[in-house]
C-alpha cells in the first residue's frame, strides 16, 4: 500500500485513513434507528424541556439519544451536556 492517501482535499497517512474507515464502517453498521412512538416521544420531550422560539439543543440531544443506538454529545464546560 502507498504510505499516504489523498481523499478529496485531505491527505492521510495510510494507517490513519484505514483507522478512520474502520471507525466509520462500525458506526454505519451499528447506529440504526430505534423504533419509538414519535407522538409519545414528542409529548415527553415537551414536558421535560420548556417551549422556546429558539432551537433547544438539549432537547435535540435527548431525542437523538433516545432514537439512535449511538450518539455523541460534545461541548466545552458549561455548555449543558
PyMOL commands that set and color helices and strands:
alter all, ss='L'
color gray80, all
select helices_A, chain A and resi 14-30+38-48+57-67
alter helices_A, ss='H'
color red, helices_A
select strands_A, chain A and resi 4-7+10-13
alter strands_A, ss='S'
color yellow, strands_A
deselect
rebuild
show_as cartoon
